[in-house]
């Protein structure tokens, strides 16, 4: 996920389910998600939150809003954001600057 073997702007949707917390570099992973997406493409993320991190579960992002902040200027809009006690579910649309 740090170096997705796809060409730039080649897909309409990136789906990440319970994997983002294992990333070595979340910013790089989200950058890759945006890179492979066509303009106005979608990212769907489900990841656990509010847990003790370990050497395998490296990141607790706390909420979908924190993921949105990392996406920054690439974020066109949020279609769905659901935070429970244990998981966040996020669907966002991406734009290319």
PyMOL commands that set and color helices and strands:
alter all, ss='L'
color gray80, all
select helices_A, chain A and resi 20-22+26-36+64-74
alter helices_A, ss='H'
color red, helices_A
select strands_A, chain A and resi 11-17+37-48+75-83+87-94
alter strands_A, ss='S'
color yellow, strands_A
deselect
rebuild
show_as cartoon
